[in-house]
Amino acid sequence: MNGRQEQSPLEIVKSLIEQIERLVEESRQELEESERLLIQSQQEVEKLSKKNAIITAELQKIQSHTDNFSRHELRMGYEAALEAQQRLYLMSGKVERIQSQIQRLRYQLSWLENLRNNFEHLQNYFVGYSKSFNPGEGIEMIIQAQEAERQRLSRQMHDGPAQALSNFILQTEIAMRLFEIDPVKAKEELESLRLSATQAFQKVRDFIFELRPMMLDDLGLAPTVRRYVDAMQATPGVSIQLSLSGMERRLEPYLEVMIFRAIQELLGNAVRHSQASEVRVHLDLGDTAIKVMVDDNGKGFDPEILKARTNMGIKVIRDRVEMLGGDFQLSSRIGEGTRIAFTIPLREVLELT
């Protein structure tokens, strides 16, 4: 007989909360350090920008009076300008990397805090849930959710900001080489670079919104869902209809995040993977329950696939809904679209407030 006493499900949840709290503190410390480094790097960029402006002005003066300067002086002027631009470019790249890291850490910290809140609520009403709770499945669900989120973010980073930055580097190098050969073409290349930067900036803003929409913290679930659906409406060939019912109000933070992420995942599946041309989204903020329904006319799939693939976003949503005592329904057939609906009761939440 094993002398070590087995932990109860409640003790496992408490242990998980403690581990998450340690991760929260580590992430918070790393975020503070990155923010300090960002301030230092931004100050350095400001200094380099001023220096670059001075050198550029001097170079323009040389170009306006080339007869007054020797070939050596002209070459030295160009080299100084090029070196200043390269240093500014490298430091600006460092600032962008730090900003990206800060955004990632903020998202990670928010995710961990919401996960902690989720387990704290689970702990509070665990007595009524303990009979059906399987610790192994709960931990497996958390790991699968983390990996699914990492894969989604990795794909978005590769297809969006990472690709844009790669193009920036190439266009910058071309423009720098053209300055001494053909200033007119160099100017055209810089104009193209400016346009690309504007488009990439919008993509980054959209990417940041998907990572962690700040308005979810500020305004709540309903306005954030409206904003996300409006953004998805820009997808060519797709019509999305959103309907909201019930009283718009703030919910528990972990519930708002969970429901928004579920809508985000289901709507993304309908538009990107199911190739739907029409999607209906309904959010009902009832007094005793929150109901969500996403219905599309896409290519559909065999629900049996969920049994074989444990990392699918739909399965993660189902597990989270059931973990909160809710009901999850899926109806889909190949070639006939997909309808997913879930309900999360608010009885336990009301008892805790």
PyMOL commands that set and color helices and strands:
alter all, ss='L'
color gray80, all
select helices_A, chain A and resi 9-64+66-68+71-124+126-128+130-132+135-181+183-211+214-218+221-232+253-273+305-308+313-323+347-352
alter helices_A, ss='H'
color red, helices_A
select strands_A, chain A and resi 239-246+278-285+289-296+327-332+338-345
alter strands_A, ss='S'
color yellow, strands_A
deselect
rebuild
show_as cartoon
